[in-house]
Amino acid sequence: MFLAALVLASCIGTSRVVPVTGRKQTVSADNATLLSESLTEYKKYVSSSKLSTNATNTAMVKRVGQKLANAVITYLKNNGYANEVNNYNWEFNLVQDKQVNAFCMPGGKIVVYEGLLPVTQTEAALAIVLGHEIAHAVAYHSSEQYVKAQKTQMIGQGISVIGSMVTGTNTSAAVSTISQLYGLGSQMATLKYSRDNETEADRIGLIFAAMAGYDPNVAVSFWQRMASNSNSNTPTWLSTHPSDAQRIANIQKCLPEALKYYKK
């Protein structure tokens, strides 16, 4: 039964190649449902949040976001992803929240918190953030993580079935230990997987920003400002994001590639 669970888990999802990086990934075969559910959750969030009353900042977020979206649409059409363009209905909102953060829902619904703007300071730095969030959507990271969670759950259920069928104190204890180790191991794998997504989104986001006419070099100073605002002591191996130092180092390695797309 456990082997059957492994086989079924291996069959979940469909293959896809991530734009820009060319990485092969497994995503949900039912992308339409994922997009629909994401849109529902996004509408709930927006309806329960207060949109910014700062007309200038709101206009800036929408302007920078749309420039990026236009560049992404052109890229997708010219690089074999024209069939995916209709999956996105881009929308950019600025909300009244002091958090230094932003997020993107599958399908291109992006929210920026007002607390982020004092750190971005410039349109170019804002483009780095929005490019990163757009990259998560274009790279189907949510769909990829959804499939990974399904596989983890299915294998975990298989282990539980074994535990319920085994007799004998020592054997049951062994199965229990395996189950606990699998739970810990799968959790660590998921965290690392998320860090990989963040690093990939940084790389793709730099390129998208450059395509839209924003200097990707500003990413370094922006993340340095983010680092100075951070008070997290969480070890990197227990975090869903790379450390600030590692992130900056990775971005510096990606800059030569991104600058190939940059035109003032």
Secondary structure, 3 states (H helix, E strand, C coil): CHHHHHHHHHCCCEEEECCCCCCEEEECCCHHHHHHHHHHHHHHHHHHCCECCCHHHHHHHHHHHHHHHHHHHHHHHHCCCHHHHHHCCCEEEEECCCCCCEEEECCCEEEEEHHHHHHHCCHHHHHHHHHHHHHHHHCCHHHHHHHHHHHHHHHHHHHHHHHHHCCCHHHHHHHHHHHHHHHHHHHHHHHHHHHHHHHHHHHHHHHHHHHCCCCCCHHHHHHHHHHHHCCCCCCHHHCCCCCHHHHHHHHHHHHHHHHCCCCC
